[in-house]
Amino acid sequence: MKKRVEMVVESVNEIALDTVEMTLSNAYVAKNAQSGQFLHLQVEGHSLRRPISIADIDRENGLITMLFKKIGNGTKRLAMYRPGMIIDALGPSGNGFSYDPSMKTALLIGGGIGIPPLYNLGKELRNKGINVIAVLGFQSKEHVFYEAKFNELGETYVVTNDGSYGHKGFVTNVLSQVAKFDYYFSCGPIPMLQAVTKELHDHQGFISLEERMGCGVGACFACVIPTDSEGEYRKICKDGPVFAAKEVIL
Amino acid sequence: MTNLSIDLPGLKLKNPIMPASGCFGFGREYSEFYDLSKLGAVIMKAATGDVRYGNKTPRVAETSAGMLNAIGLQNPGVEKIIENEVPFLANYDIPIIANVAGSTLEEYVKVANAFNKTESVNALELNISCPNVKVGGIQFGTDPDMARAVTEKVKEASNLPVYVKLSPNVSNIVGMANAVEQAGADGLSMINTLTGMQIHLPSIKPLLANKTGGLSGQAIKPIAVRMIYEVKQHVSIPIIGMGGVSTAEDVLEFLLAGASAVAVGTANFQNPFVCPEIIEALPGVLEQYGFNSVLDAVGKGQE
C-alpha cells in the first residue's frame, strides 16, 4: 500500500548526458516496492508532484534507486538535491510488472529514460532463473547508461538513433536478431511503444506508460489511456503504469 | 473550545472544510489515506446525464504556484455514480454534495432529478462554470440570463438545496451572483478555475491537448478572496469559498472575506492529507486571531 513517506537522498550521480541516478533510503518503500512501480515526488518549489519510476530496489539496505532525465524545471531542481536532503514521496505507487514465473526467456525493450523500470525487473527475473535479453535504445552515444548492468543480466543489444554507438536506428531494427522469447516487457516513448507492440503483435507483452499526472492516486482523471474506440479507459497512475500490451490503445 | 461547526442550507457541517469537486474523485482514493468522516463534507466529481470520456491527454500542466487542467468532465454518468459511488460515500458520517453538470438545460434537469431521488445526497452544486467542455458549462456561467434559467429549472427539478458554482471568467461577478440568487439559489460556490494556456516550447504548441485549461492553485487565491468579498456585500445566501486554499490561515482569510465554508482543491494533489491537517490546525488559527467559532469569523473582513 502506498504511503506518504520521507525519503533521504543517499547519492546523486550524473551517469550519462542529462541523466541522473539518485539513491534514496526509506525502509517502508524498499520493503514494499515492486518492479515497475513509481514514486510521486514533491520537488521543492513545484505545485505538482513528479512521477519517477523505480529502477532498483535494495530491500536489505532499505534503498531505492531511480533514474531521471533533466528535461524541465522540476527534474532540473530534483537533480540539485544533495545527500542528506529529504524528499516527500507518495509510494510505492501504481501497479508494477506481473509475469508468468514459469517462462524461460524474457525480452526487455527500453527506450531512453524508459529503461530504468526494466532494470529491477530484469534482475528479479534473472534471480528466478529466467533468461533475460535486453534491447536498449538511446538517442546517441553520450546518452547510453546501464549497458554493463544489463550485460550482467543477459545478452544486451544497444541501439542509438544516430549510430554513434552500438547498432544504428531504432530498437525495432534489432528485434529480428534476438533469440526466441516467451514474453516481452517494454517502456519508452509512445512512438517506440507503438512500433514495438506492432512488430511483436504475435507475442504476449507488457508495457509501462508515462503521462503528465495530477494527483497520482487515481482521483483527478488527468492520466487516462483509452482501452477501446468507444472511450473506455484505464488510469495510468492507479491501474498502471504497467499494462498488458493489448489492454490499451496507444 | 473553538466551535468549528456551521449550518448551511441542507448541510450540517461539523467543520467548514470539504474537498472541492474534481480534485477528490468520489473519495475512494483518499479514503486509503484517512477516515473521510473527519471532513466537514465532500463534493463529488461532476456528474453529467450520460457517460463522458473527457479530453485527450495531456490534461494537466504545472504553472507557477498552480496548475492548468482540462479533464473535460470525465465521469461515468449520473446513474452509475448513484449506483456505485454515492453508496460508498454514504458509509461516512459526512454530508454529500453532488456536482451537477450538463450541456443543455435538459441535461442539468435530468442529473438534478436523479440525485433528488437518492437518500444520501444532501445538496447540489450546480456546475455552470466548467471551462473545459466545448458545449454548455461555461456559457451558462457567463451569461446571467442563462445562469438564471438553469438555476430555476434545477430548483424546480429537485428539492435539494442548490449551491451555484460561479465562474471567475466574467467581468461582473456580482451580476452573476445576483442573477442566481434571484433565481432561487440556496447558496454560492466560488470560484471555479480561470481559463489559461501554456505553450510548450519544444513542440511550439499549447501543452494541453485541449489547448486551454482551468488555472487553479495558490496563484488564484487573491482573485477568489476578492470575488467572495465583493459578492458577500450583495447577496444574502451563504458562500462556499474555494480557490488556492492550502492552509488553515487561507481558510480564515476566506471566512473573513465572507465564505461560510471552504473547499480545498489542488492542494490535495500536493498533500493528500491536506484536508485533515487543515481541520486540525483551524482551531488554533481561529484562536490566534481572536475568534471562538467559525461563525464568528464569517464576513468579519467586511467590517
Contacts between the chains, C-beta under 8 A, distances in Angstrom:
chain1	res1	chain2	res2	distance
A	1	B	32	6.9
A	2	B	32	7.7
A	4	B	33	7.3
A	4	B	271	7.6
A	4	B	272	6.4
A	4	B	273	6.6
A	42	B	270	6.5
A	42	B	271	8.0
A	46	B	62	6.3
A	47	B	62	5.7
A	47	B	63	7.3
A	47	B	65	6.1
A	47	B	66	5.6
A	47	B	67	5.7
A	47	B	217	5.3
A	47	B	218	7.2
A	47	B	266	7.1
A	47	B	270	6.5
A	48	B	60	7.0
A	48	B	62	4.4
A	48	B	67	5.6
A	48	B	269	6.3
A	48	B	270	7.5
A	49	B	269	6.9
A	49	B	270	6.9
A	74	B	62	7.2
A	90	B	272	6.9
A	211	B	57	5.7
A	211	B	58	7.1
A	212	B	57	7.2
A	212	B	58	4.6
A	212	B	59	7.3
A	212	B	60	5.3
A	212	B	61	6.9
A	213	B	60	7.1
A	214	B	59	7.7
A	214	B	60	4.7
A	214	B	67	7.1
A	214	B	69	6.6
A	214	B	269	5.3
A	215	B	23	7.5
A	215	B	29	7.2
A	215	B	268	6.6
A	215	B	269	4.5
A	215	B	272	7.7
A	216	B	269	7.3
A	217	B	29	4.4
A	217	B	30	7.4
A	217	B	32	7.8
A	217	B	272	6.6
A	218	B	25	6.8
A	218	B	28	7.8
A	218	B	29	4.7
A	219	B	23	7.1
A	219	B	24	5.6
A	219	B	25	3.6
A	219	B	28	7.9
A	219	B	29	4.4
A	219	B	30	6.6
A	219	B	268	7.4
A	220	B	22	7.1
A	220	B	23	6.4
A	220	B	25	7.1
A	220	B	60	7.5
A	220	B	69	7.4
A	220	B	71	7.0
A	220	B	269	6.7
A	221	B	25	7.5
A	221	B	45	7.8
A	221	B	54	6.4
A	221	B	59	7.4
A	221	B	71	5.0
A	221	B	74	4.7
A	222	B	57	7.4
A	222	B	58	7.9
A	222	B	59	4.6
A	222	B	60	4.3
A	222	B	69	6.7
A	222	B	71	6.5
A	223	B	57	6.8
A	223	B	59	7.5
A	224	B	54	7.1
A	224	B	57	6.7
A	224	B	59	7.8
A	224	B	74	7.0
A	225	B	57	7.7
A	226	B	53	7.8
A	231	B	51	7.6
A	231	B	53	3.4
A	232	B	53	8.0
A	233	B	53	6.6
A	233	B	74	7.9
A	238	B	29	7.1
